[in-house]
Amino acid sequence: MLVLLLAFALIWLALVGWEYKESRSSESRRQVLWNVTDLLSEVLSPGRMEQNRQALQTADRLFNTSRRINVAAKVEIDHPGDLLISARTRQGERIYASPGVPATALPARDLNKGVVQLKGKAYRVAGRLYPAGYLTVFEPLIPDEEVLPFLTKRYIVPLAISFSLVLLPLRRLADYLNRRASDDFSPLSMRLPYRELKPIVQALDQLLRRSRDSIARERTIVQDAAHEMRTPLAVISTQAHALAREEDAEARQQNLAALEQAVARHSHLVQQLLRLAALEGVESERRQQVDLVEVTRNALIGLLPRAEEKGMELELESPDGLLASLALVSFLSIVDNLLSNAVAYGRAGGRVRVRLAAVDGRIELAVTDDGPGIAVEDKPHLFERFYRGKATSAPGSGLGLAIVWQAVRAQGGRIRMTEGLEGRGVAFHVSLPWLSPS
């Protein structure tokens, strides 16, 4: 018993130490902040000061609302505070700043340290320069006196339960499990004369089933991802070698552009894989009250630069506002991927129309274009991971519609495909259960 108790104590210390190290890692947290700035930069358009300000204000509110609900609930401690956002043009003119951010620009030496003091409170900071301006994101530091008690208590209950189970008279069950192959995740078939052991065996069967499903899903994703990643990685390797050996300045610039494009494709693929894995791994995303019209409008604003490059017209048909209680991240995944596909695969000079309404107790979303449409032989495979039509020329990962399908299914919704605008292109109709805000 003393040896077991010591072993469990060491495990507890190792888990607490590892989690504490991860929570205090400046580089990992700054990487998260950089990802946030990259996400926020999607709503910025060069030369559109007022639109950028409104878009950042909306993104600030939505992002921190989600953070208050999800982060605080997950961490089980007092909410550490909101992320703060500051945006300036390349000429230094202020675009937007969250309440609490000083009106004057912070000294570069403070930003380089990674931690700044704002009104007596420490914030981790990360900033990046984009075509539309300079974005800085501040994250409040959680004091050790709040993190350590949470981490120390987090594993006590599960480890105490595990320790108690180890001491129970389960020799027969343990022997049976020891005789099973390491890759055998089939249900337990042993006969149990003790009623007290049945809940344990049932719980083990459920665990084996979840493990079996999870492993099968992960194997499929890993195999597909490995196949899809070979091409961008090969391009990155080739261009890197060429860039290192090339002496001509113009040729070096071309190699650099090709390298950056391959890195961007690879990064997009990884982000899509992470989003798909998150949607498949979460049983139910917490619902929250949001204005779907505002969320959809912001998604359209983020796509304006890409649409303008192709001379495309983006339309939104909706009421002035549509408050609903639903899973925001899943809804964003649906809207972002359907709109991105419509712009990417639509024809130059074409149109993309978005309709949003509440009909018979459901949220109805339709994204329609007048592009080349989808070939008949491609339609049965549209929602498969990594599937891209044979005639597709636009770059992509083949994961967008798979993410849409998974997000719709996770919310108990339906999705169907019809003809697009004026008999051309394609339309995707999404129907989701609607809960009006209380």
Backbone hydrogen bonds, N-H to C=O, Kabsch-Sander energy under -0.5 kcal/mol:
donor,donor_aa,acceptor,acceptor_aa,energy
5,L,1,M,-2.8
6,L,2,L,-2.5
7,A,3,V,-2.5
8,F,4,L,-2.7
9,A,5,L,-2.1
10,L,6,L,-2.4
11,I,7,A,-2.3
12,W,8,F,-2.4
13,L,9,A,-2.4
14,A,10,L,-2.6
15,L,11,I,-2.6
16,V,12,W,-2.4
17,G,13,L,-2.7
18,W,14,A,-2.5
19,E,15,L,-2.6
20,Y,16,V,-2.5
21,K,17,G,-2.3
22,E,18,W,-2.3
23,S,19,E,-2.5
24,R,20,Y,-1.7
25,S,21,K,-0.6
25,S,22,E,-0.7
29,R,25,S,-1.8
30,R,26,S,-2.6
31,Q,27,E,-2.1
32,V,28,S,-1.6
33,L,29,R,-2.1
34,W,30,R,-2.7
35,N,31,Q,-2.1
36,V,32,V,-1.9
37,T,33,L,-2.5
38,D,34,W,-2.4
39,L,35,N,-2.1
40,L,36,V,-2.7
41,S,37,T,-2.3
42,E,38,D,-0.6
42,E,39,L,-1.1
43,V,40,L,-1.8
44,L,41,S,-1.4
48,R,45,S,-1.8
49,M,47,G,-0.6
52,N,48,R,-2.6
53,R,49,M,-2.4
54,Q,50,E,-2.5
55,A,51,Q,-2.6
56,L,52,N,-2.6
57,Q,53,R,-2.3
58,T,54,Q,-2.4
59,A,55,A,-2.7
60,D,56,L,-2.8
61,R,57,Q,-2.1
62,L,58,T,-2.8
63,F,59,A,-2.8
64,N,60,D,-2.2
65,T,61,R,-2.0
66,S,62,L,-2.3
67,R,63,F,-2.1
68,R,64,N,-2.7
69,I,65,T,-1.8
70,N,66,S,-3.0
71,V,67,R,-1.4
72,A,67,R,-1.2
73,A,69,I,-0.8
74,K,70,N,-2.1
75,V,71,V,-2.8
76,E,72,A,-1.9
77,I,72,A,-0.6
84,L,138,F,-2.4
86,S,136,T,-2.6
87,A,96,Y,-3.0
88,R,134,Y,-2.3
89,T,93,E,-2.9
92,G,89,T,-1.9
95,I,87,A,-2.9
96,Y,87,A,-1.5
98,S,85,I,-2.7
101,V,98,S,-2.1
110,D,107,P,-0.8
111,L,107,P,-1.7
112,N,108,A,-2.3
113,K,109,R,-0.8
114,G,110,D,-0.6
114,G,111,L,-1.1
116,V,123,Y,-2.7
118,L,116,V,-0.5
118,L,121,K,-2.8
121,K,118,L,-1.4
123,Y,116,V,-2.9
124,R,139,E,-3.5
125,V,114,G,-2.4
126,A,137,V,-1.8
128,R,135,L,-2.4
130,Y,133,G,-3.4
133,G,130,Y,-1.1
134,Y,88,R,-3.3
135,L,128,R,-2.6
135,L,133,G,-0.5
136,T,86,S,-2.8
137,V,126,A,-2.7
138,F,84,L,-2.8
139,E,124,R,-3.2
141,L,122,A,-2.2
146,E,143,P,-1.6
147,V,143,P,-2.0
148,L,144,D,-2.6
150,F,146,E,-1.1
151,L,147,V,-2.6
152,T,148,L,-2.8
153,K,149,P,-1.8
154,R,150,F,-1.6
155,Y,151,L,-0.8
157,V,153,K,-0.8
159,L,155,Y,-2.0
160,A,156,I,-2.6
161,I,157,V,-2.4
162,S,158,P,-2.3
163,F,159,L,-2.5
164,S,160,A,-2.1
165,L,161,I,-2.3
166,V,162,S,-2.0
167,L,163,F,-1.1
168,L,164,S,-0.6
168,L,165,L,-1.0
170,L,168,L,-2.3
174,A,170,L,-2.8
175,D,171,R,-2.9
176,Y,172,R,-2.3
177,L,173,L,-2.4
178,N,174,A,-2.3
179,R,175,D,-1.3
180,R,176,Y,-0.6
180,R,177,L,-0.9
184,D,181,A,-1.7
185,F,183,D,-0.9
195,R,193,P,-0.6
197,L,194,Y,-1.2
198,K,194,Y,-0.6
198,K,195,R,-0.9
201,V,197,L,-2.3
202,Q,198,K,-2.8
203,A,199,P,-2.3
204,L,200,I,-2.4
205,D,201,V,-2.6
206,Q,202,Q,-2.3
207,L,203,A,-2.3
208,L,204,L,-2.9
209,R,205,D,-2.4
210,R,206,Q,-2.7
211,S,207,L,-2.7
212,R,208,L,-2.8
213,D,209,R,-2.7
214,S,210,R,-2.8
215,I,211,S,-2.9
216,A,212,R,-2.2
217,R,213,D,-2.4
218,E,214,S,-2.8
219,R,215,I,-2.7
220,T,216,A,-1.9
221,I,217,R,-2.4
222,V,218,E,-3.0
223,Q,219,R,-2.7
224,D,220,T,-2.6
225,A,221,I,-3.1
226,A,222,V,-2.8
227,H,223,Q,-1.9
228,E,224,D,-2.5
229,M,225,A,-2.5
230,R,226,A,-0.8
233,L,229,M,-2.1
234,A,230,R,-2.4
235,V,231,T,-2.3
236,I,232,P,-2.6
237,S,233,L,-2.5
238,T,234,A,-2.5
239,Q,235,V,-2.9
240,A,236,I,-2.3
241,H,237,S,-2.1
242,A,238,T,-2.4
243,L,239,Q,-2.7
244,A,240,A,-2.0
245,R,241,H,-1.5
246,E,242,A,-1.9
252,R,248,D,-2.3
253,Q,249,A,-2.1
254,Q,250,E,-1.9
255,N,251,A,-2.5
256,L,252,R,-2.5
257,A,253,Q,-2.2
258,A,254,Q,-2.3
259,L,255,N,-2.4
260,E,256,L,-2.7
261,Q,257,A,-2.2
262,A,258,A,-2.1
263,V,259,L,-2.4
264,A,260,E,-2.5
265,R,261,Q,-2.2
266,H,262,A,-2.4
267,S,263,V,-2.8
268,H,264,A,-2.6
269,L,265,R,-2.2
270,V,266,H,-2.2
271,Q,267,S,-2.5
272,Q,268,H,-2.4
273,L,269,L,-2.4
274,L,270,V,-2.5
275,R,271,Q,-2.3
276,L,272,Q,-2.6
277,A,273,L,-2.7
278,A,274,L,-2.2
279,L,275,R,-2.2
280,E,276,L,-2.3
281,G,277,A,-1.9
282,V,278,A,-1.5
283,E,281,G,-0.5
288,Q,326,L,-2.4
290,V,324,A,-2.6
292,L,290,V,-0.8
292,L,322,L,-2.5
295,V,291,D,-2.1
296,T,292,L,-2.6
297,R,293,V,-2.6
298,N,294,E,-2.2
299,A,295,V,-1.7
300,L,296,T,-2.0
301,I,297,R,-2.3
302,G,298,N,-2.1
303,L,299,A,-0.9
303,L,300,L,-0.6
304,L,300,L,-0.7
304,L,301,I,-1.0
307,A,303,L,-2.4
308,E,304,L,-3.0
309,E,305,P,-1.7
310,K,306,R,-1.0
311,G,308,E,-1.0
312,M,307,A,-2.9
313,E,350,G,-2.5
315,E,352,V,-2.9
317,E,354,V,-3.4
318,S,316,L,-0.6
324,A,290,V,-2.3
325,S,435,L,-2.9
326,L,288,Q,-2.0
326,L,324,A,-0.7
328,L,326,L,-0.9
331,F,327,A,-2.1
332,L,328,L,-2.8
333,S,329,V,-2.1
334,I,330,S,-2.0
335,V,331,F,-2.6
336,D,332,L,-3.0
337,N,333,S,-1.8
338,L,334,I,-2.2
339,L,335,V,-2.5
340,S,336,D,-2.7
341,N,337,N,-2.2
342,A,338,L,-2.1
343,V,339,L,-2.4
344,A,340,S,-2.6
345,Y,341,N,-2.9
346,G,342,A,-1.1
349,G,310,K,-2.4
350,G,347,R,-1.8
352,V,313,E,-2.6
353,R,368,T,-3.0
354,V,315,E,-2.1
355,R,366,A,-2.7
356,L,317,E,-2.3
357,A,364,E,-1.9
359,V,357,A,-0.6
359,V,362,R,-2.6
362,R,359,V,-1.0
363,I,432,L,-3.0
364,E,357,A,-3.3
364,E,362,R,-0.6
365,L,363,I,-0.6
365,L,430,V,-2.9
366,A,355,R,-2.4
367,V,428,F,-2.1
368,T,353,R,-2.9
368,T,366,A,-0.5
369,D,426,V,-1.9
370,D,351,R,-1.1
378,D,375,A,-1.1
379,K,375,A,-1.2
381,H,378,D,-1.6
382,L,379,K,-1.2
384,E,381,H,-1.8
386,F,398,G,-1.5
387,Y,384,E,-1.4
387,Y,398,G,-0.8
392,T,389,G,-1.4
403,I,399,L,-2.5
404,V,400,G,-2.1
405,W,401,L,-2.7
406,Q,402,A,-2.2
407,A,403,I,-2.6
408,V,404,V,-2.6
409,R,405,W,-2.5
410,A,406,Q,-2.3
411,Q,407,A,-1.0
411,Q,408,V,-0.6
412,G,409,R,-1.7
413,G,408,V,-2.8
414,R,431,S,-2.5
416,R,429,H,-2.1
418,T,427,A,-2.6
420,G,425,G,-0.9
421,L,369,D,-1.8
423,G,420,G,-1.1
424,R,421,L,-2.2
425,G,371,G,-1.2
427,A,418,T,-2.4
428,F,367,V,-2.2
429,H,416,R,-3.0
429,H,427,A,-0.5
430,V,365,L,-3.5
430,V,428,F,-0.5
431,S,414,R,-2.8
432,L,363,I,-2.5
434,W,361,G,-1.5
436,S,434,W,-0.5
